Amino acid sequence: MSTPTSGTEAVRAELSALSTPQERADYLKELAYLFYDHTKFRALGGDGGDGRDGPERRSVGLVINAVEDHWMAARHHWHRDPGRA
């Protein structure tokens, strides 16, 4: 199991290799879904019939919605205006 510091350093290293807003939006989306999938499939303790639909998953769902909005905005904005980076 990695420590928060080693995980943070790994993310920083990945981010430094990403040069465009779209690449960063893609990476953010990947990280957000990793976290969401963990809360949905591996972290028990929520409400609902499956024991997984609790406050944490619902809250992370809001984050997923924001990440999807950001990803779509980055995709549409920078694809229409290739001069922006």
N, C-alpha and C positions, 0 to 999 in steps of 0.2 A: 504494500500500500504506500502510495506516495504521500509526502507531507504537503501541506498547503504551499509552503515555500517552493518546493521542487516543482509542483504543478504550475504555480505562477510563473516560475522561470521558464518552463517549457512553453507556456502560452506566449510569453514575451518573445521567446526565440522564434516561434511560428509567426507572430505578428510582424516582426522585423523583416521577414522574408516576403511579406505581402505588400505589393506596391500600388495597387489600385483600390479605390473605394469598393468596387464590386468584389474583389478578392477578399477584402476585410468583411464585407457583408456576408459572403459565402461562409467564411470561417465562423463568424458570430452565429449564423444559423446552425451550423454543424454543432457547435458547442451547446447552444440552447437546446437542441433536440436531444443531445446526449444526456443532458441533465433531466429534461422532461421524461425521456424514456426510462431513466433510472427511477424517477419518482413514480412512474406509472406501472412498471413491471417488477421492480426489485424492492422498493421501500414500502413495506406493509405498514398499516396503522391508520389508514384513513377511513372515511365513512363509505357507505355504499355496500352493495352486495359482494363486491370482490375484495373489500377491505383496503382498497387503494385510492378511491375517489374522495380524498380528504382536502382540507384547507390548503395543504402544501401544493398538491397537484393543481388545484383550481387557481392558486396564485401564480404558479409557474406557467399555467395556461395563458394568463394575461401577458406574461413576459414573451411567450411564444408569439402571441398576436402582435406585440410591438416589434419583435424581431422580423416577423413576416412583412409587416408594413415597411420597415426600414429596408429590408432586402428588395422588395418590389420598387421602392422609391429609388434606391441606388441603381437597380437594373434599368429602370425607365429613364431616369435623369441622365446617367452617364452614357447610355447607349444613344441617346438623342443628341448629346453634346460631347463628342469625343475629345474636344479640346480641354475639357475639365478633368482634373485628376485629383 
